[in-house]
Amino acid sequence: METHVLLQLLKLHLEVLVAVLHSAISRCNAYLMSIRRRQRRRVLIGRVIQNHILRTRRIIQRRKSCRHMVPIVTLLESGPKLRRWWVCPTKQHWWERSMLGTRDDETWIESFQMSRGTLFEIADVLRPQLQRQRTIMREAIPVEKRVAIAVWWLSNLKCYREVAAQFGVGRSTVGEIVLEVCFAIKHLLVQKTIYLGDYWKIMDGFRKMGFPHCVGAMDLTHLSIIAATGPGDECNKPKNFCSILLQGTTDHTGRFTNIEVGWSGKKHDDVQIFRKSALCQAMDEGTFVPGNPTINIQGVEIPPLILAHSTYPMRKWLMKPYGGPLDQRKTIYNRTFNHCHSVVQQAFGRLKARWRCLTARLPVAEENVLAVVTACVVLHNICETKGHAVPEGVDISEHVLLAAYNEDCHSYETSSESGGEEVRNAISRYLAGNTEC
């Protein structure tokens, strides 16, 4: 047999042998993998069985422990069930029984600075904005009670907790009601109460007091607030304390005809508030008093006048007292001026005497200060119009910003305001002539 034939046979046998070995190895691998799968299956089944046994044991233990609680649960269920209330129960005897049951005006004025009829009239005006719907959960607080809560808080140095106890409501409810009523007053009553009115009657009232052609007296007062942050944070006050300035103009009876509120922080803020006020602009333009009527005194045309203290800049329509050395003419003028100007100081005194919240730091947010202050002025005007006197024994003295800003008070007088000096001199000569007569 030839050599190449033998090589071919040998190669064929080797290929067959390799194929047989490869097949055997594949079968061995498949067998080993099947063994591993069976082992993993046994382990998984064992774990499932073990978990089931443990879970069953825990259930059995819980059932055994619950058997001991059955008598206790049975005892608890046999007694009365305590139910949670929707609103915490409170005592409501004072308002519902004491106040609503009396019609004595003195009692109402002592408690609310106004009579029962006045408070209910205010409630009727504010009803569209304060009325709340009754729900299946609880009764709505009546509008009259809402107004009474706000007026009580404004007129007393009481915290929300004390007012809540007095009226039988929640403390947070008091805070909400106070702001709601103040904003409702600001929205619905300002135009009806803070206005000029019959200016001829006002002029006649000041004329009888000694000053001619006057339509108002103007002054300022500080109102303290807590943790206020005015423009620029320029309070210049102790920590967590700041104040605002309330500029008010009144008629001869002490009824406010105009108010302006501004932040206090820099020297002469009173002058800045005055210059930026709507009243100043209207008087400069001659539109505050309809027709801007004038009279002739000592050969000088006199427009409607407003009296203010010495820190204000002189205007042709803004009169203030003389400073420096005084002769007889200036002394007579200052005496008459102070007598007429005292009506606004007394008005501020009655304002703070009625609404005692203005004598302490107002615990309201910055954005709510204007509404609270405006509500106090509106209610003051209503009380003045209705003739409700300040309760006896209340100090109505008012310290306004006279001494605090007297220095450099003449630095604001300029040549453009010389017309005011001419008017003041004419009036002083007129008053001196009438006094001599």
C-alpha angles and dihedrals in degrees: 000000000000123000098240090054091054091051091052092051091048091051091050092051091050092052091051091049092050091050091051092049093048091051091049092050092050091051091049091051092049090050093050092049091051089052091052092049091052090050093051090047091052091050092049092048089049092052092049091050091047093050091048091051092049092047091049091050092051092050091050091049092050091050091051092050093046091056088067091053096053095087092048093049091047090052093050094048092050092061128074115290117242111221126199116241125234092219124024107253114249139178113259102175101115100060100029097043110019104037103029089047095059131066096184106131093206091059092049094046090049091053103033105016088242140066125265091253093053093049092049091048089054090048091053091053092048095042097098090059100035103040113115128194123247115244134197088250099058146341118271116246107253118248091240091057092047091054091045091052092052094044091047091053093046093049098046136055090236129136122230091260093058093046090048091053091047095053100030098243135116122280093238089048090059092054092049094046094048092055094042092053094045092051091046090052091048091050101042109024109035096083090046097051112023105061139107098255123177100005093183089059090048092050090049090050093053090043089057088051089054107263119104127224095000122151100180152351121236133202144145138235136189120244117193122222133182124247093346122172109200124183108309093000089263102153101131087202135116119287115294091008131104138147140218129212121239112200112195135182119198138185124237091282097053097257112142113242096176138011135188126188123202141162120266118218113107132057114271092019086144090064092047092051090049095050092049095044124112089232093060092049092047093049092047089052093043094238102112093079111045109249091002092240117206135200131202117241121174090344093306124114107236119202122200106297136217122199119223136166124265098271092070120092115253117258132176087249098033117079126192134172125276118259132204124027111001128210123198094274094052092044091055090048093050092048092052091042093052092048092054095038091054090076091074092046090051089046091056088049093053090044092058093038091057098039104040093180086080091062093062134044108293107237095211134108120267094253091054099049095088093052093050094047092045091050090054092051092047092050090046090055091048091051091047092049092047091048096241106161124216108262114265117261094035116123108233096181111130127202108208131182100281104111096031095065105025094112115092088004092144095053090091095060111102136174090261088065095052089110088071091056090051091052092047092050091049092051092046090053090048093050092045091051092050091048092052090050 
